[in-house]
Amino acid sequence: MKKTIIAGSLIVAVIVTAGCMQGLMSGIMQSDTELGHAARVVGKSADAFRKIPFTEEQEYGRALTAQTFHAYGLFRAPEVEAYLNLVANTVAAYSDRPSIKYYVAILNDNELNALSAPGGFVFVTWRILLTLEDEAELAGVLGHEIGHIAEKHVLDTMQNVKKKEALMEAVTGGDQSAFNGLIDGMMDGTFGAPFSRHQEVNCDRLSGVFVAKAGYDNEGMARALLRLKEVGAAKPGRYYGSLVDRADESLKYQKEKGKVQAGGTKLTERYQKMCVEPLKAALTTQKIKF
């Protein structure tokens, strides 16, 4: 009985101490002192290097989705959206993150573009949908964006920004030990923009494998890239290297992996019936020239 009372007292003491410590640390971090500065640096550093849980990843994704819709506008075509989501999740089942639910939306934009955000959010413009010719090509474009999500490219960039902020805190405060610690931690990383050429090529490769494993024409991703080149999408500095070279890299990677059989289905008629035709009808109804 005495042991129980003592144990209970210890628990209460720990809780009280923890509460006092939390308040104390909060006060220190807000103080304009060297100790306060060091505490802020440590706090930012810990946040910058921690692994982001999926729930938080989804919150980032939702926030970026809202910004994307604000910048481009959302084009509603429910029949087409349902079809796009079906194809995307079919391809994603063969990705490195098959457990995520992927959501595809159409952007009200006349440019050839596809984007993605953390947490499984993918966006395509109606223009790129009208440019592609079959479902295998669509699967290639969606697979590329799924690759970015699977590889967590945007999340990596966000963490790099946090590392920069922590670094600036260390530099401006003259905290040499924190500065050295941050430098050591960032030696293996880079402060680059998202979707670097390396990341783009890597996602081309991954998409080619995803598409082929899903049973589509194994050249679907490569043909999508060549299709974009045909319509003049290869603007200097915009698409991260020659689209022809990237198409070749995608096919070469499939052979190197040795797990993809040539062939597969294109589903041209289904793409025209379930995507292009209803999309054109929706554009006409909404009085958008295409």
N, C-alpha and C positions, 0 to 999 in steps of 0.2 A: 504493500500500500504506500509506504514511504517513497519507494523507488518511483512509483507512478506519479506521485505528487512532485517529486524532484524533477522527473523528466518533463512533466507539464510545465513546471516553472522555467526550465531551460528553454523550452520551445517559445514560451511567451517572451523570454528575455531576448532570444534571437530575433523574433519578429519585431520587437520594439527597437532593438539595435539596428536591424535592417532598415526600419522606417527612418530612424534618425540618420543613418548613413546615407540613405537616398536623398534626404533633405540637405544634408551636409554637402554631398557631391554636387547637387543641383546648384547650391549657393556658390561653391567653388568654381564651377564651370561658367557661371555668369559673372564672376568677379574679374576686375581689370587688373589681374596680377599675373606674375610668371607662372604660378601654380595653376591659376585659372586657364591660362593659355595652354599649358601642357595638357590639362584635362580635356580641353576642347579638341586638341590635336589627336589625343588617344581615342576619344569618342568618334571623331570623323574617320580616323584610320580603321577602326574596328568595323564601322558601317560600310566602308569602301571595300573591304576585303571579305565580307561575309557572303555566304551563298544565299542568293535570293530565292525564297520559297515560291511555289507555283501560285499561291493565292496573291502574293504581292506582284508577281509577274503579270497576272491577269489584270490587276488594278492599273499597272503601267500601260497595258494593252488597251484597256478601256479609255484611259486618258488620251492616248495617242489616236485612238479611233475617233474620239470627239474632235480632236484637232484636225484630223484628216478630212472628216465630213465638213468641217467649217471651211477648210481651204479649198476643197474640190466640189463639194456638194454631193448629196446622195441621190442616186438614180434608182427609182423603185420600179421593179419588174418582177413581181413575186414568182411567176412561173420560171423565169430564167434564174433567179436567185436560188430556188430549190434545186434546180439542175446543177448549178455551179457548186453548191454545197455537197451534193451527192458525189460529184467527181472529185472534189478536194479531199473528202474524207476517205474515198476509195484509195486515192494515191497515198494519203497520210498513213494508212494502215500498213504501208510498207516502208515508212520512214523510220528514223531513229527515235521518234517520240509518238508512237501510235496511240497512246492512251489519251492524248489531248483531243478535245472536240474542236474542230476547226470551223470558223465562220467566214463566209465569203460575202462581200458586198460590192455593188457596182458603183463606181464613182462617176459623177456627171461631168465628164471631161473628154474633150476631143483629142487628147494626146494619147500616144501609145505608151501606156504605163501600167505597172503592177507594183503593189507595195505590200508590206506586211508589218505587223506589230506584235510584240510579245504576247504570249497567252493563247495564240491560235487565230489571230485576226488577219485576214487576207483581203486585199482590195484590188480590183481590176477596173480599168476604164471601159466604157462601152465601145470606144474606138478600137481597142485591142481585141475585143471580142468579135467585132466585125471583120477584123483583119485575119484572124486565124481561120483555118479551113476545115479542121476536123477535131474530134474529141481528144485524140492523142496529142495534138499540139497544145490544146487547152490544158491537158494534164501536165504537159511539160512546163508551161508557164506557172501553173498553180504549184507544181512540185518544186520549182525554183524558190518560190516564196516560202513554202513549207520548209525548205532547206534552211533558209535564214532563221526561221523560228526554232527548228530543231537544233541548230548550231548556236542559238542564243546570241546572235550577232548584235542586235540592238541592246540587249541586256549588258553585254560586254562593254559596249560604248558608254552606257549609263554609268557603269561602275568605274570606267576610266575617268569620266567627268568627276565622280566623287573623289577619286584618287587625286585628281588635279586640285580640287578644292582643299583636300587635306594637305596636299603639298604646299599650296599657297599659304595656308594657315601656319604651317611649320616655318616656311621661309620668312614670311613677314614678321613672325614673332621671334625669330632668331633662335628657335629651338633646334640646335644642331643634332641632338640625339634622335629626336622625332624625324627630322629631315633625313638622316642617314637610314633610319628604319624604313621610311617610305620608299626611298630610292632602292634599297635592297629588295623590297617587296614588288617593285614595279619593273625590275630588270627583265623579267620574262614577258612583259606586256608592252603594248604600244599605245600611244595616244593618237589614234587615227580616226578618221570619219567612218561611219558605218558604211557597209557595202563597198569595201575597197575592192580593187581588181582581184586580189587573191580570194576574197570572200565570194565575189560574183562567179568566178570560174569554179570555185568549189561547189557552189550551189547548182551550177549547170551540170556538173558531174553527178552530184547526188540526185538531182531530178531525173537524169537519164536512167539511173538505176531504179529509182522509185517507180517511174512510169513503166519500164520494162517488166519489173516484178509484178506490177498490177495487171499485166496482160495486154497493155497497149503496145502499139508499134514501137519498137525499141529506138527508132529514130525520131520519135515524136518531139523530144526536147530540141534536138539538133535542127529539125525542120522548122520549129517555131522560131529559133534564132535566125535562120536563113530567111524565113518569111518576113521578119522585121527588117532585115537588110534590104529585101526586095522593095519594100514600100518606103525606103529612105529613112529608116530609124537610126542608122549608124552615124549620128552626129558626133563630131570630134569631142572627146572628153566626157561624153555623156554615158556611154554604155560600156566603159571599162575594157577597152581592147576590141580587136577585130571580132565581129560576130561570126565570121567564117572560122577563125581560129578557135573560138569558143565552142562552136558546133563540133569541130573536129575533136577538141579536148573531151567533150561529153561522150562521144562514141569511143574514143580511145580508152577512157576510164572504164567503160563497161567491159571492154575486152580484158583490161588489166585485172578487174575484179573476178572475171571468169565465172560469174554466177548468172549472167544474163544471156538468154537465147535470142537470136535474131528473129524477127518477125513480130507477130502481135497484131492487134486490130486497130484500125484508124477510126472507125465509126463516123464517117463523113456525113452520111445522111441523118443520123441521129443528132449530130451537132447542129446541122442546119435547121432541123425541125424543132429541136428543144431549146436552142439558144439564139441563132441568127434570126429566124423568122419572127418569134415572139418579141425579140429585142427591137427589131425594126418596127414592128407594130406599136410597141410602147413608145418608141421615139417619135413616131408619126402622131400618135395620140397626144403626146406632150409638146408637139410642135417644135421639135428639135431637128435641125437639118443634119443629115449625115451623108 
